[in-house]
Amino acid sequence: MTKSENKNMVERHGCIVCARTFQVLAMYTPDDELVGCIVTSFGGHCLSGERQPLVACDTHTAEEIETAYQRWQSRNDKDADDEQEDE
């Protein structure tokens, strides 16, 4: 029996507020679920508790990040609704 191991991936992601790009080290389970991530380039951080890596610059305020997150979330909810209508 083989042991399943998590996969580490180096990815590029943009800040959800201003789109500045960051290098991110993301860890996924064998089922491609996000375990965690860290920003490996200077000046950014991952947002916790997400199913995919989301990053923001360290210089943005909590209010700016929350506003951008709400915008991102509403756009993803709309995309999910569009996919359900296609089925």
Sequence and secondary structure as in RCSB ss.txt:
>XXXX:A:sequence
MTKSENKNMVERHGCIVCARTFQVLAMYTPDDELVGCIVTSFGGHCLSGERQPLVACDTHTAEEIETAYQRWQSR
NDKDADDEQEDE
>XXXX:A:secstr
      EEEEEEEEBTTT  EEEEEEEE TT  EEEEEE STTEEE TT SS  EEETTS HHHHHHHHHHHHHH
HHHHHHHHHHH 
